[in-house]
């Protein structure tokens, strides 16, 4: 393809000019200014339709020609490293998500956080780090947000300044803009793993031990109702996804999520996702609506990605009326706090239940609460597995079966600790045996440590 084919005017290129001499800071500012100006000229002048029939390598080559043309026009000469970087960034601007596009190609990054146009942070292996990447200005960031949101049929503007969306690869996106965000647009992206983790991966990362993994897998096969509790980024959804893999393939599974993240491998899976209100304020479908509807769909298992509102009432009712083996997650700092949060969510329904009846509903519905935490060094651990025993007076009784005991921090800043059994044999151990799950005789022995 000739360079004249890429422009409607077909005008010739200007001669080379000397490279300007600037300091590092000035050079960086110049680079971003040049990229912004060239990107605008691409949109206004370049015949981008001529690139539609080319593969990625050819597109990159032709964009290189256009970049060279514009650099001559702007009378700027970049060194080879800057020239190649400029071509890649322009390519990302035209076909991807601009400065954050390279982070989607890095499998070690789990979160991308844009604090206005100036600061871009990523989470890598559980720890946040600031990157040198940046947008040109807030308008540039807004263009990327609009590109993401429009692809999934959502909108964001002053009348609707918050939005949750999902990228084509399943990554979860949240954006909030002025007037709610005072300093400028904020974009948060939770990456979607292309290759979902398996239980063996959690064992290798020392998130849990083989014995605990066996217990959790057996609990799912035995149709225990399990709630996974933890803070933001603790790995709740990851663990839920892994545990769902132990559901037998001959069962009908219905998943209910705000933004679809679960990657179930079974064949008989029905995936449901909530829907926000339209521009007119109509058509909203909540998780509670979906939980109620799922009960009419003949489910064997109901998996609620995360309970955060009134849907908790319907989910607990389902667990109490024959839909055993249900799984869900909840934001909470401890198993005890998670039960308190469930009570608060039941109150959101407006149902006037006595406290005793409400707590009895919770205690009879749940069998196990698994607490996951992200530690100071960025590692994620199953910090406790607690059995919901029942009621004792007006209080729901919980008993820890396994706990992670923290012992300190080593010279490298890593948290040191070990898993151990509390010595309590859970009541659900009988269910495991009835279901044919092989439970080691010494699994629950007091002070048995698992390295």
C-alpha positions, 0 to 999 in steps of 0.5 A, spaced: 500 500 500 502 506 498 503 512 503 498 516 498 493 511 499 492 512 506 490 520 505 485 523 501 489 529 499 495 524 497 500 530 499 508 528 499 511 528 505 516 534 508 523 533 509 527 530 515 528 535 521 533 535 526 531 532 533 530 537 538 534 537 544 530 536 551 531 534 558 528 527 560 522 531 563 521 535 557 522 529 552 516 525 556 511 531 555 513 532 548 512 525 547 505 525 550 504 532 546 506 529 539 502 522 540 496 526 542 496 531 536 498 525 531 492 521 534 487 527 533 490 528 525 489 520 524 482 521 526 481 527 522 485 526 516 487 519 515 483 514 511 482 509 516 478 505 512 484 503 508 486 499 514 480 494 515 482 489 510 489 488 513 492 483 518 495 486 525 502 486 522 500 490 516 496 495 520 502 496 524 506 497 518 501 502 515 500 506 521 508 506 521 508 510 514 502 514 517 506 516 523 513 517 519 509 522 515 506 526 520 512 527 524 515 530 518 509 534 518 510 536 525 517 537 524 519 532 529 524 526 529 524 521 535 529 516 536 528 509 534 525 507 541 521 513 541 518 511 534 517 504 536 513 506 542 509 511 538 507 506 533 504 501 538 501 507 542 497 510 536 495 502 534 492 501 541 489 508 541 485 506 534 484 499 536 484 498 543 484 502 550 489 507 549 495 507 554 492 501 558 491 496 553 498 493 554 496 491 561 491 487 558 497 483 555 500 482 562 497 475 565 500 477 572 496 484 572 489 483 576 487 490 577 488 496 572 486 503 576 486 509 573 485 515 578 484 521 573 488 521 567 495 522 571 495 516 575 495 509 573 496 503 578 496 496 577 495 490 582 501 485 580 501 479 585 497 482 590 500 488 591 499 495 588 504 499 584 504 505 580 506 505 572 509 510 568 503 510 563 498 516 563 492 519 559 493 526 555 488 529 559 481 527 562 478 528 556 482 522 553 480 518 559 473 519 558 474 517 550 476 511 553 471 510 558 466 512 553 469 506 548 468 501 553 461 503 555 458 503 548 461 496 547 456 493 552 450 498 550 451 502 557 451 510 558 455 514 562 454 522 563 452 527 568 445 524 569 448 517 570 455 518 572 456 511 575 456 505 571 458 497 571 460 494 565 463 488 562 469 487 557 468 482 551 473 478 555 469 478 561 473 483 565 469 487 570 469 495 569 467 500 574 467 508 572 465 514 576 465 521 573 464 528 575 460 531 579 461 525 583 468 524 582 471 531 584 478 530 581 476 527 574 474 521 571 476 514 575 476 507 571 477 501 575 478 494 571 478 487 574 481 483 570 478 476 567 483 470 567 483 467 561 486 461 564 482 460 570 485 457 576 484 450 579 485 447 586 492 445 585 494 452 583 491 454 590 495 449 593 501 451 590 500 458 592 499 456 599 492 459 599 490 452 602 493 445 604 491 439 600 487 436 606 483 443 606 482 442 599 479 435 600 474 437 605 472 443 601 471 439 594 468 434 598 463 439 601 461 441 594 460 434 592 456 433 598 451 438 597 453 443 603 450 450 602 457 454 603 458 462 603 465 465 602 466 471 606 472 476 605 474 483 603 475 486 596 480 482 592 481 477 597 479 471 592 472 470 593 470 469 586 476 465 584 475 460 590 467 460 588 469 458 581 474 453 583 469 450 588 463 450 582 468 445 578 466 440 583 459 440 582 457 433 578 456 434 571 449 431 571 446 437 575 443 443 572 446 449 575 444 456 575 448 462 576 446 469 578 451 475 577 451 483 577 457 482 572 458 475 569 465 473 572 464 465 573 467 460 568 463 454 570 466 448 566 460 443 566 455 443 560 448 444 563 449 451 566 444 457 565 448 464 566 443 470 568 446 477 569 442 483 572 440 489 568 440 496 570 435 501 568 434 504 561 434 512 560 427 512 562 428 509 568 425 502 567 427 495 565 431 494 571 432 487 573 435 485 580 439 479 583 432 478 587 428 478 581 433 473 578 433 469 584 426 468 584 425 466 577 431 461 578 426 457 583 422 456 577 427 453 572 428 447 576 435 448 578 439 443 582 444 448 584 444 456 585 450 460 585 449 467 586 456 471 585 455 475 591 449 477 595 449 484 597 442 486 598 435 483 599 436 477 594 439 474 600 432 473 603 430 469 597 437 465 597 436 463 604 429 461 603 431 457 597 437 453 601 431 452 606 426 449 601 430 443 597 436 447 593 441 444 597 449 445 595 448 452 593 454 457 593 455 464 594 460 470 596 459 476 601 463 482 603 465 481 610 471 481 615 470 474 619 465 469 619 461 472 624 460 479 621 458 475 614 452 472 618 450 479 621 451 482 614 446 477 612 441 479 617 442 486 615 440 484 608 434 480 610 431 487 613 432 490 606 426 486 604 422 490 608 419 483 611 417 484 618 421 478 621 422 477 629 430 477 630 429 469 632 426 467 626 431 471 622 437 468 625 434 461 625 433 462 617 440 463 616 443 458 621 438 452 618 440 455 611 448 455 611 452 449 613 459 452 612 463 459 612 469 460 608 473 466 610 479 468 605 483 474 606 489 478 602 495 479 607 499 484 608 504 481 603 499 480 597 498 473 598 491 470 599 489 465 604 483 461 606 484 464 614 478 460 617 473 454 615 467 455 620 461 450 621 454 454 622 452 449 628 445 452 629 442 456 634 444 457 642 438 462 645 438 468 640 445 467 637 447 463 631 453 458 633 459 458 629 465 453 630 472 454 627 474 447 624 480 450 621 484 456 622 490 460 619 495 462 624 499 468 623 506 467 626 510 474 624 513 476 618 520 474 615 526 478 612 523 478 605 516 481 608 512 475 607 507 473 612 509 467 616 504 462 618 501 455 618 494 452 618 491 447 623 485 444 625 481 446 632 480 439 634 472 440 633 469 434 628 464 438 624 457 435 624 457 435 617 462 430 617 457 425 617 454 428 610 460 427 607 461 420 609 454 418 607 455 422 600 461 417 599 467 422 600 473 419 604 475 423 610 481 421 613 481 419 620 486 424 623 483 430 619 480 434 625 485 432 630 486 438 635 493 442 633 494 438 627 498 443 623 498 443 615 505 446 612 
